[in-house]
Amino acid sequence: MKRRSIRWYILPLFILLVLVLFFSASCLGSQSKPVSAFYDSGANDLIMTGTQFGQYVLFRFDTSASEHILTTPSAADIVSRFSSPVVGSVSVLAVTADGSNIVTLKGGANVIVKPSASTVAGNTTLTLFCELDNVTKGSEAVTFY
């Protein structure tokens, strides 16, 4: 008698398990391509767009053969990436020089790059802080530290 009552519990439990696995697999499979926070510039210089600034956190350069230049977007493009820009807001990004040469950071229009943020030494990653200095439309300004 005990075996018969256990079977009645095992069958619904098994069905429930199959349904859970089915729905969890269908949820995972329905996602579109994954969003990456990593941008590989390879052995090329990069003029960053506002979209790239908002989408990626790490920018990698292959500096094994030569130096490279990373040019930031304009201050207007950077400010527009914030949903509610406020003076003093900070965005963080990192630049990796994957090789023995350096990466030089240059600012776009109305972007100041402090000397501490202007050069990424070879074989290192530099964390940069982008602070909003002015968010007034037409007078946007930012500084990279």
C-alpha positions as CSV (number, residue, x, y, z in Angstrom):
1,M,0.0,0.0,0.0
2,K,2.8,2.4,0.7
3,R,4.4,1.8,-2.7
4,R,1.2,2.8,-4.4
5,S,1.0,6.1,-2.6
6,I,4.6,7.0,-3.4
7,R,4.0,6.4,-7.1
8,W,1.2,8.9,-7.1
9,Y,3.6,11.5,-5.8
10,I,6.5,10.6,-8.1
11,L,4.5,10.9,-11.3
12,P,3.2,14.5,-10.7
13,L,6.7,15.5,-9.4
14,F,8.3,14.1,-12.6
15,I,5.8,16.0,-14.8
16,L,6.4,19.2,-12.9
17,L,10.2,18.8,-13.3
18,V,9.8,18.2,-17.1
19,L,7.7,21.4,-17.4
20,V,10.1,23.5,-15.4
21,L,13.0,22.4,-17.5
22,F,11.0,23.0,-20.7
23,F,10.1,26.5,-19.8
24,S,13.5,27.5,-18.4
25,A,15.1,26.2,-21.7
26,S,12.7,28.1,-23.8
27,C,13.3,31.3,-21.8
28,L,17.1,30.9,-22.3
29,G,16.8,30.1,-25.9
30,S,14.6,33.1,-26.8
31,Q,17.3,35.7,-25.9
32,S,18.9,37.5,-28.8
33,K,22.6,37.8,-29.2
34,P,24.3,38.7,-25.9
35,V,25.4,42.3,-25.2
36,S,29.1,42.6,-24.6
37,A,30.8,45.2,-22.4
38,F,34.1,44.5,-24.2
39,Y,35.2,46.2,-27.4
40,D,38.2,44.7,-29.2
41,S,39.8,47.4,-31.5
42,G,42.5,45.0,-32.4
43,A,45.5,46.7,-34.1
44,N,43.5,49.7,-35.2
45,D,43.0,53.2,-33.8
46,L,39.5,54.0,-32.7
47,I,37.3,57.1,-32.9
48,M,34.7,56.2,-30.3
49,T,31.1,57.0,-31.0
50,G,28.5,58.0,-28.4
51,T,26.8,54.6,-28.8
52,Q,30.1,52.8,-28.1
53,F,30.7,55.0,-25.1
54,G,27.4,54.0,-23.6
55,Q,27.6,50.3,-24.6
56,Y,31.1,49.2,-23.7
57,V,33.1,49.4,-20.5
58,L,36.4,47.9,-21.7
59,F,38.3,48.9,-24.8
60,R,41.2,46.6,-25.9
61,F,44.0,47.5,-28.3
62,D,46.6,45.1,-29.7
63,T,49.8,47.2,-29.1
64,S,52.3,44.5,-29.9
65,A,53.4,46.1,-33.2
66,S,52.6,49.8,-32.8
67,E,51.1,52.6,-30.7
68,H,47.4,53.4,-31.0
69,I,45.1,56.4,-30.5
70,L,41.6,56.3,-28.8
71,T,39.6,59.5,-29.6
72,T,36.6,60.0,-27.3
73,P,33.2,61.2,-28.6
74,S,32.3,64.8,-28.3
75,A,31.0,66.0,-24.9
76,A,27.5,66.4,-26.4
77,D,27.5,62.7,-27.4
78,I,28.7,61.6,-24.0
79,V,26.2,63.7,-22.1
80,S,23.4,62.4,-24.3
81,R,24.2,58.9,-23.2
82,F,23.0,59.7,-19.6
83,S,19.3,59.4,-19.0
84,S,19.3,62.2,-16.5
85,P,22.6,64.1,-16.8
86,V,23.7,66.0,-13.8
87,V,26.9,68.0,-13.3
88,G,29.3,65.8,-11.4
89,S,28.0,62.5,-12.7
90,V,30.7,60.0,-13.4
91,S,31.0,57.1,-15.9
92,V,33.8,54.6,-15.7
93,L,35.6,52.8,-18.5
94,A,38.9,51.0,-19.0
95,V,41.4,50.9,-21.8
96,T,43.8,48.0,-22.2
97,A,47.1,48.2,-24.1
98,D,47.7,44.5,-24.9
99,G,51.3,44.7,-26.0
100,S,54.5,46.6,-25.3
101,N,53.4,49.9,-26.9
102,I,51.1,52.6,-25.5
103,V,47.6,53.8,-26.2
104,T,47.1,57.6,-26.3
105,L,43.7,59.0,-25.3
106,K,42.6,62.2,-27.2
107,G,39.4,64.1,-26.4
108,G,36.7,64.9,-28.8
109,A,35.0,68.3,-29.0
110,N,34.8,69.9,-25.5
111,V,36.4,66.9,-23.8
112,I,39.4,67.5,-21.5
113,V,41.8,64.6,-21.0
114,K,43.9,65.1,-17.9
115,P,47.6,64.0,-18.1
116,S,47.0,61.1,-15.8
117,A,44.4,59.7,-18.3
118,S,46.1,60.5,-21.5
119,T,48.4,57.5,-21.9
120,V,47.9,53.8,-21.2
121,A,51.3,52.1,-20.7
122,G,52.0,48.9,-22.6
123,N,50.7,45.6,-21.1
124,T,48.4,47.5,-18.6
125,T,44.8,48.5,-18.2
126,L,44.0,52.0,-17.2
127,T,40.6,52.8,-15.5
128,L,39.2,56.1,-16.6
129,F,36.6,58.3,-14.9
130,C,34.5,60.6,-17.1
131,E,33.0,63.4,-15.2
132,L,30.2,65.6,-16.6
133,D,31.3,69.3,-16.1
134,N,28.5,71.0,-18.0
135,V,25.2,69.4,-19.1
136,T,23.6,72.6,-20.6
137,K,22.5,71.8,-24.2
138,G,25.0,73.4,-26.6
139,S,27.7,73.9,-23.9
140,E,28.3,70.3,-22.8
141,A,31.7,69.6,-21.3
142,V,33.3,66.5,-19.8
143,T,36.7,65.6,-18.3
144,F,38.5,62.3,-18.2
145,Y,40.6,61.5,-15.2
